Amino acid sequence: MTAPAPADAPILGLLDGRPLPRTALDRRLAALRTGPRAAALPRPGSGEDRQLARWVAQVLLTEALCEAVAAERGLAVSSVPAHLDQQAAVELGSITAAAYEGSPAVRAVYADVTATVTAPSAELAHHRAMTSGAPSSEHWRLTLPDGSTFDAAPDTLPLALAAALHTAPPGTPVTAGLWTATRLPSPPPAPATHPDPTTPIHEATRRAAFVRWLDHARATRLTLVPGLEHPGDPAQPDNHHRH
């Protein structure tokens, strides 16, 4: 768990009223400045640089919060790394996604908070109904006089040839105008397969539940400090996003 800050030392924020040292933020920013993507970072001292510090501070505060929750709940914390796909990262938000990937405690709390969360059965049924799809159109397997074989939908063939093939028994060569072809017996259609949406929908529901829980936990247990406000806070001076 993050140790409290010494008196009068710069702080990252407060967790349950306890000041957290800013040293963790300084170390994380220094690691970014010397890392492989340093060239892509904003110019030191710029407004964008201060926004980066705010963003990293929120990641660290999220990690500290979840470290405290994991200790309170006696959760087992595994160091097995995790990587979110793009959809999961978007649903969690960039700050929470970074904390999830970087902190075993965040992942342990996520698993605990969402252990019993499932998607409503009505949502699953609606998704299946919307994604079941219509049966595929009819296809014939045809062979030509030169021995070549191919599959074609009847409505893609010349009308006269399609009509002749439709009335002739399978295996019977037919000629219509310039075209000669034989419709082979069609193999039985493969059963339609539709991926079961249960797992991805449940996971999306769990992510939404964790975001709600985390927003509440942040609001009740974390206190931000001037200069390290949330980067999206419209009241802080470096938030230039205006509607």
Residue, then its C-alpha position, 0 to 999 in steps of 0.5 A: m500500500t502507498a505510504p503516506a506523505p511526510a508533512d509539508a511534502p508535495i502530495l499526489g492527492l488524499l486517500d481517505g484523508r491521508p496524503l499520498p506522496r507525489t514522489a510516485l508521480d515524479r518517478r512515473l513521469a521520469a520513466l515516461r521521459t526516458g522511455p521508448r516513446a519519449a519523443a511523442l510526449p509534450r514539451p516539458g512545461s507546456g499545458e499539454d505536459r501539465q495535462l499529462a501529469r494530471w492524467v498520470a496522477q489519476v492513474l496512480l490514484t486509481e491504483a492506490l485506491c484499489e490497493a487499499v480496497a484489495a487489502e481491506r477485502g483480503l484479495a489475492v493479488s496476482s502479478v500475471p500481466a494483462h492486456l485489454d483489447q481496444q473495445a475493453a479499453v474504450e469502455l473502461g476509459s483511458i485512465t482506468a484501462a491504464a491502471y488495470e493493465g499496470s496494477p495487479a491490485v486493480r485487476a484483483v478488485y475488478a474481479d471481486v467487484t464484478a464476480t456476480v455481475t451478469a448481463p440481463s437475459a433480455e439483453l442477451a435474447h435481443h442480441r441473439a435476435m439481432t445477430s442471428g442473420a437470415p439463411s444464406s441464398e441457394h447455391w448450386r454446384l456446377t461442372l462445365p464440359d472442360g471439367s471445371t467445377f464451381d458454386a453459383a447462385p441461380d440468379t447469377l447465371p444466364l436466365a435460360l441456363a438457370a431455368a434449364l438447370h432448375t428443371a433437369p435432374p441433378g447430374t444431367p448435362v443441359t445446354a441453353g444457347l451457348w452454355t452447357a453445364t451440369r448441376l451436381p447433387s448439392p451436399p447437405p448444407a452445413p448447420a448455421t453457426h453463430p458465435d454465442p454472444t454470452t461471454p462478450i456481453h457479460e464482460a461488457t456488462r462487468r466493465a460498466a459495473f466496475v466503472r460505476w463502482l470506481d466512480h463512486a469509490r473515487a468520489t467518496r475516498l479520493t481528494l484531488v489537489p490543485g494542479l493535479e485535478h482530473p484532466g477533463d475538469p472544465a475548471q482547471p486552466d489547462n482544459h481547453h476543450r470547450h463546447 
